Amino acid sequence: MRTEINTQLINDLLNKSCTKLKPSTLDVLRKSRTLALDHQRAYNTNPAFAWIGGQYAKVNSHHQSKSVNLAVAALFVACLISGATFWRNYSTEHEICEVDVAILTDVMPLHVYMD
């Protein structure tokens, strides 16, 4: 079950409760908040594939440009096609070698291969 949160109501309640705090407590809370935000910025991480975008890519961007995505997709398709071609050629050459060895060792007579 999803419940909608009224952020304005929470903001009003926090503002009212802040008026009841001592100024020294508010100062400590403000310093703690600033320290926490500085700590969060210190541990900001880049996406795993940030190196694909080059050194000029935005540090906080989790989305790559369309041209980079297209280049990666084209590279993947090229690798897939070259792998399939290699596998097909390798299996064909392997079958030809098996037939040649069978003919040369007299396991399969030559006239069977001619038919």
C-alpha positions as CSV (number, residue, x, y, z in Angstrom):
1,M,0.0,0.0,0.0
2,R,1.5,3.3,-1.0
3,T,0.8,6.3,1.2
4,E,1.4,9.9,-0.1
5,I,3.6,12.0,2.1
6,N,2.6,15.6,2.6
7,T,6.0,17.3,2.5
8,Q,4.6,20.7,3.2
9,L,3.1,19.5,6.5
10,I,6.4,17.9,7.5
11,N,8.2,21.1,6.6
12,D,5.8,23.2,8.8
13,L,6.2,20.8,11.7
14,L,9.9,21.0,11.6
15,N,9.9,24.7,11.3
16,K,7.7,25.0,14.4
17,S,9.8,22.6,16.4
18,C,13.0,24.6,15.5
19,T,11.6,27.7,17.1
20,K,11.6,25.8,20.4
21,L,15.3,24.9,20.3
22,K,18.1,26.9,21.9
23,P,20.3,28.8,19.4
24,S,23.4,26.7,20.5
25,T,21.5,23.5,19.6
26,L,20.5,25.0,16.3
27,D,24.2,25.9,15.6
28,V,25.3,22.3,16.4
29,L,22.6,20.9,14.2
30,R,23.6,23.3,11.3
31,K,27.3,22.3,11.6
32,S,26.4,18.6,11.7
33,R,24.3,19.0,8.6
34,T,27.1,20.8,6.8
35,L,29.6,18.1,7.8
36,A,27.2,15.3,6.6
37,L,26.7,17.0,3.3
38,D,30.5,17.5,2.8
39,H,31.0,13.8,3.7
40,Q,28.4,12.8,1.1
41,R,30.1,14.8,-1.6
42,A,33.5,13.2,-0.7
43,Y,32.2,9.7,-1.4
44,N,30.4,10.4,-4.7
45,T,31.0,7.5,-7.1
46,N,31.0,7.4,-10.8
47,P,29.0,4.8,-12.8
48,A,30.8,1.6,-13.6
49,F,31.1,2.4,-17.3
50,A,32.0,6.1,-17.0
51,W,35.2,5.5,-18.9
52,I,33.2,4.8,-22.0
53,G,32.1,8.5,-22.1
54,G,35.7,9.8,-22.2
55,Q,37.3,12.3,-19.9
56,Y,34.9,15.1,-20.9
57,A,31.8,13.2,-19.7
58,K,29.9,14.6,-16.8
59,V,31.0,13.1,-13.5
60,N,27.5,12.8,-12.0
61,S,25.8,11.7,-15.3
62,H,24.4,8.2,-15.2
63,H,23.3,8.4,-18.8
64,Q,25.6,8.2,-21.8
65,S,25.0,10.0,-25.0
66,K,23.2,8.3,-27.9
67,S,26.3,8.2,-30.0
68,V,28.2,6.3,-27.3
69,N,25.4,3.8,-26.8
70,L,25.2,3.3,-30.6
71,A,29.0,2.7,-30.7
72,V,28.8,0.2,-28.0
73,A,25.9,-1.6,-29.7
74,A,27.8,-1.6,-33.0
75,L,30.9,-3.0,-31.3
76,F,28.8,-5.8,-29.7
77,V,27.1,-6.7,-33.0
78,A,30.5,-6.7,-34.8
79,C,31.9,-9.1,-32.1
80,L,28.9,-11.3,-32.4
81,I,29.1,-11.5,-36.2
82,S,32.8,-12.2,-36.2
83,G,32.4,-14.9,-33.5
84,A,29.6,-16.6,-35.5
85,T,31.7,-16.4,-38.7
86,F,34.8,-17.9,-36.9
87,W,32.7,-20.7,-35.4
88,R,31.1,-21.5,-38.8
89,N,34.4,-21.6,-40.6
90,Y,36.1,-23.6,-37.9
91,S,33.3,-26.2,-37.9
92,T,33.4,-26.5,-41.7
93,E,37.2,-26.8,-41.8
94,H,37.0,-29.4,-39.0
95,E,34.5,-31.5,-41.0
96,I,36.6,-31.3,-44.1
97,C,39.6,-32.4,-42.2
98,E,37.7,-35.4,-40.7
99,V,36.7,-36.5,-44.2
100,D,40.2,-36.1,-45.6
101,V,41.6,-38.2,-42.7
102,A,39.0,-40.9,-43.2
103,I,39.8,-41.1,-46.9
104,L,43.6,-41.2,-46.4
105,T,43.4,-43.9,-43.7
106,D,41.1,-46.0,-45.8
107,V,38.3,-45.9,-43.2
108,M,36.0,-44.5,-45.8
109,P,36.4,-45.6,-49.4
110,L,36.9,-42.9,-52.0
111,H,33.9,-43.9,-54.1
112,V,31.6,-43.2,-51.1
113,Y,32.9,-39.7,-51.0
114,M,32.3,-39.3,-54.7
115,D,28.6,-40.0,-54.5
